[in-house]
């Protein structure tokens, strides 16, 4: 890989971030909306930042942070469902996408 944009996990995280932005665009709970957006952004940005460090150890460290942000995002999706910000179908869809990214990150970490 020559660029972080070539990493499939980053591509999927970008897609998920855009979905999160669209889903919560009109949410009036500004604190919640900002936090779930930050969690999604953190997934893709930590992949990019770690890759740009050009060190396997640092890249691995940032992949772990990204994976943690995936967990935070999934936790926030439960809150979104509990507060009726999203329906069950949306929860399952976004949760599933986050879980796939988390597994991709785990595989990347194993390869480092």
C-alpha positions, -999 to +999 in steps of 0.1 A: +000+000+000+013+034-010-015+056+005-038+053+034-067+057+009-057+022-005-066+006+029-100-011+026-107-005+063-102+032+058-125+032+027-152+014+047-147+038+077-152+067+054-184+053+041-196+047+076-187+082+086-208+096+058-237+074+068-234+086+104-234+122+093-265+117+071-284+097+098-279+122+126-278+154+105-311+166+119-307+153+154-313+181+180-293+164+207-262+183+197-239+168+223-249+132+212-247+141+175-212+156+179-199+127+199-211+100+175-197+119+146-163+123+164-163+085+171-169+078+134-143+103+123-118+089+147-120+054+131-109+067+097-085+094+109-065+071+131-060+047+103-047+076+082-026+091+109-010+058+118-002+049+082+014+083+077+037+078+106+056+052+085+064+030+115+048-004+120+047+001+157+030+035+155+007+022+128-003-007+150-009+017+179-032+039+159-050+009+145-058-001+181-071+035+188-092+032+156-106-002+168-115+014+201-134+041+183-154+014+165-164+001+199-174+036+211-194+041+179-213+008+185-220+018+221-234+051+210-256+034+185-273+016+214-279+049+230-293+062+197-317+032+196-326+036+233-335+072+228-354+065+196-330+085+175-328+055+151-349+024+145-339-012+149-331-017+112-308+013+112-291+001+144-284-033+129-271-018+096-247+007+111-237-017+139-229-044+113-208-020+092-188-010+123-183-046+133-169-054+098-144-025+101-134-036+136-127-071+122-107-057+094-086-036+119-080-067+140-067-085+109-045-056+100-031-055+136-023-093+133-004-087+101+018-060+116 
